[in-house]
Amino acid sequence: MGAGHLLQHSKKGISSRPLAEALGITQKSAWYLAHRIRTSWQVAPAPLPGTVEADETYIGGRERNQHHDKKGTKPKMPVVDAKSRETGSGDGYRCASGHEAAIHAWVSRHVSAGARLFTDQSPVYRGAPVAEHRTINHQRKQYVDGEVWTNGVESHWALMKRGYHGTYHWWVVKHMQRVRSLRKGRGSATLWLG
C-alpha cells in the first residue's frame, strides 16, 4: 500500500511511526513524506454556504497530569469547527484565543455572510456576522430543536479527540493548524494531521 492510501483511509489518522513500518523507511522520512502528502491535499477553503453548524472545543492535556511547577502554564488550545449541511464540507481551525473577537473573525473568514449559523449557547457567537444565528441549549439537555442542532460538527470533535488520544497522543501547538478532516460526502471523515 502507498503512503497516500494509508493516510487517507486511517479513520483516526496515522502517525509517522506505523507509517514508517508499513513503508519500510525511517520514522523521520515517514514524517516528512506524510507532511508533503497532506500539504498537497490542502485547498483554500471557500466560505461555507447555506446552513452551517459551528462549535468550539479545547485540545490539550489534563492539568492534573502536569508537574506541580507547570500547572496553569500551558492552557488548552481553542479550536473552532464548522460544517455546511448542504455540502458536507468544513474544517477545524486553531483560533488565537477562545474570545468573542477571535471567534467572530474566524466566522467572517470561514462562514458565508448569508449563511444560517447553528451553535450552542456559548456567548462567543452572539452577534456573529451571519444572516441568521440560532442556538440550542446543551445545559438544559436540549440537543435538537426542529432543524437546529450541532451533532454533525460535534462528531468531528469525537473523531479528532480519538485521534489525539489514541493515535498521536500529543501534537505541538505550531502543528495544530494542520489538523483537518477529510469529509467523504455527508458522512464519515478521516482525521489527518497535515
C-alpha positions as CSV (number, residue, x, y, z in Angstrom):
1,M,0.0,0.0,0.0
2,G,1.1,3.5,-0.7
3,A,1.6,6.3,1.8
4,G,-1.3,8.3,0.4
5,H,-3.7,5.4,0.7
6,L,-2.7,4.8,4.4
7,L,-3.0,8.4,5.2
8,Q,-6.4,8.8,3.6
9,H,-8.0,5.6,4.8
10,S,-7.0,5.6,8.5
11,K,-10.1,7.0,10.2
12,K,-8.3,8.4,13.2
13,G,-5.2,9.3,11.3
14,I,-1.8,7.5,11.2
15,S,1.3,8.7,12.9
16,S,4.7,8.6,11.4
17,R,6.0,5.5,13.3
18,P,3.4,3.0,11.9
19,L,3.6,4.7,8.5
20,A,7.4,4.1,8.5
21,E,7.0,0.5,9.5
22,A,4.4,-0.1,6.7
23,L,6.6,1.6,4.1
24,G,9.9,0.2,5.3
25,I,11.5,3.7,5.8
26,T,12.7,5.7,8.7
27,Q,10.3,7.5,11.0
28,K,11.9,10.8,10.1
29,S,11.4,10.1,6.4
30,A,7.8,9.0,7.0
31,W,7.1,12.2,9.0
32,Y,8.5,14.3,6.1
33,L,6.6,12.3,3.5
34,A,3.3,12.5,5.3
35,H,3.5,16.2,5.7
36,R,4.3,16.7,2.0
37,I,1.3,14.5,1.0
38,R,-1.0,16.3,3.4
39,T,0.1,19.6,2.2
40,S,-0.7,18.6,-1.4
41,W,-4.3,17.8,-0.3
42,Q,-4.8,21.3,1.1
43,V,-7.2,23.6,-0.8
44,A,-8.0,27.2,0.0
45,P,-11.3,26.9,1.9
46,A,-14.3,28.9,0.5
47,P,-16.7,30.4,3.0
48,L,-19.3,27.7,3.9
49,P,-22.7,28.4,2.4
50,G,-26.3,27.5,3.5
51,T,-26.9,26.0,6.9
52,V,-23.7,25.8,8.9
53,E,-23.2,24.1,12.3
54,A,-20.3,25.6,14.4
55,D,-18.8,24.6,17.7
56,E,-15.6,25.0,19.6
57,T,-13.5,22.8,21.8
58,Y,-10.2,22.9,23.7
59,I,-7.4,20.5,23.0
60,G,-4.6,19.7,25.4
61,G,-3.5,17.6,28.3
62,R,-5.2,17.5,31.7
63,E,-3.8,20.0,34.2
64,R,-3.8,17.3,36.9
65,N,-1.2,15.4,34.8
66,Q,1.2,18.4,34.7
67,H,4.2,18.7,37.0
68,H,3.4,20.8,40.1
69,D,5.5,23.7,38.9
70,K,4.0,23.7,35.4
71,K,0.3,23.8,36.4
72,G,-1.5,26.7,34.7
73,T,1.4,27.5,32.3
74,K,0.1,25.6,29.2
75,P,-3.5,26.5,28.6
76,K,-5.5,24.3,26.2
77,M,-5.7,25.3,22.6
78,P,-9.1,26.6,21.4
79,V,-10.2,25.0,18.1
80,V,-13.3,26.0,16.1
81,D,-15.0,23.9,13.5
82,A,-17.9,24.5,11.1
83,K,-19.7,22.2,8.8
84,S,-22.1,23.1,5.9
85,R,-25.1,20.7,5.9
86,E,-25.6,21.2,2.2
87,T,-22.1,20.4,1.0
88,G,-20.9,18.3,3.9
89,S,-17.7,20.3,3.9
90,G,-15.9,22.1,6.7
91,D,-12.7,22.2,8.7
92,G,-11.4,22.7,12.2
93,Y,-9.0,25.6,12.8
94,R,-7.0,26.6,15.8
95,C,-8.0,30.0,17.0
96,A,-5.7,32.6,18.5
97,S,-8.0,32.6,21.6
98,G,-11.4,31.5,22.5
99,H,-12.6,35.0,23.0
100,E,-15.6,36.5,21.1
101,A,-13.5,38.8,18.8
102,A,-11.3,35.8,17.6
103,I,-14.4,33.6,17.0
104,H,-16.2,36.4,15.1
105,A,-13.1,36.9,12.9
106,W,-13.0,33.2,12.3
107,V,-16.7,33.1,11.4
108,S,-16.3,36.1,9.0
109,R,-13.5,34.2,7.2
110,H,-15.0,30.7,7.0
111,V,-18.8,31.2,7.0
112,S,-20.7,33.0,4.2
113,A,-22.4,36.2,5.3
114,G,-25.7,34.9,4.0
115,A,-25.5,31.6,5.9
116,R,-27.7,30.4,8.7
117,L,-25.4,29.6,11.7
118,F,-26.5,27.0,14.3
119,T,-24.4,26.8,17.5
120,D,-24.8,26.0,21.2
121,Q,-25.4,28.9,23.6
122,S,-21.8,29.8,24.0
123,P,-21.7,33.6,24.3
124,V,-18.7,33.9,21.9
125,Y,-21.1,33.5,18.9
126,R,-23.5,36.3,19.9
127,G,-23.6,38.9,17.2
128,A,-21.7,36.7,14.7
129,P,-21.5,38.3,11.2
130,V,-24.1,36.0,9.5
131,A,-27.7,36.4,8.2
132,E,-29.3,34.2,10.9
133,H,-28.0,32.7,14.1
134,R,-30.0,30.2,16.1
135,T,-28.9,28.2,19.2
136,I,-29.6,25.1,21.2
137,N,-29.1,24.8,25.0
138,H,-26.9,21.9,25.9
139,Q,-27.0,22.9,29.6
140,R,-30.7,22.1,29.7
141,K,-30.1,18.8,27.8
142,Q,-31.5,20.3,24.6
143,Y,-29.7,18.7,21.6
144,V,-32.3,19.2,18.8
145,D,-34.8,21.9,18.3
146,G,-36.6,21.4,15.0
147,E,-33.8,21.9,12.4
148,V,-31.4,23.4,14.9
149,W,-28.6,21.0,16.1
150,T,-24.9,20.8,16.1
151,N,-24.5,17.0,16.1
152,G,-22.7,16.9,12.8
153,V,-19.9,19.2,13.8
154,E,-19.6,17.6,17.3
155,S,-19.0,14.2,15.6
156,H,-15.8,15.8,14.2
157,W,-14.6,16.6,17.8
158,A,-15.2,13.0,18.8
159,L,-13.0,11.8,15.9
160,M,-10.4,14.4,16.5
161,K,-10.1,13.6,20.2
162,R,-9.9,9.9,19.5
163,G,-7.0,10.7,17.1
164,Y,-5.3,13.0,19.6
165,H,-5.5,10.5,22.5
166,G,-5.3,7.2,20.6
167,T,-3.1,7.9,17.5
168,Y,-0.9,10.9,18.0
169,H,-1.1,11.2,21.8
170,W,0.1,14.8,21.6
171,W,0.9,17.4,19.0
172,V,2.9,20.6,19.0
173,V,0.9,23.9,19.0
174,K,2.5,25.0,15.8
175,H,1.2,21.9,14.0
176,M,-2.3,22.3,15.5
177,Q,-3.3,24.4,12.5
178,R,-2.6,21.4,10.3
179,V,-5.3,19.2,11.8
180,R,-8.0,18.7,9.2
181,S,-10.7,16.2,8.4
182,L,-11.4,14.8,5.0
183,R,-15.1,14.5,4.9
184,K,-16.4,12.0,2.5
185,G,-19.7,13.2,1.3
186,R,-22.1,13.9,4.1
187,G,-21.0,11.1,6.4
188,S,-17.7,9.8,7.6
189,A,-14.5,11.7,7.9
190,T,-10.8,10.9,8.2
191,L,-8.6,12.8,10.6
192,W,-5.2,13.8,9.4
193,L,-2.5,16.0,10.8
194,G,-1.0,17.8,7.9
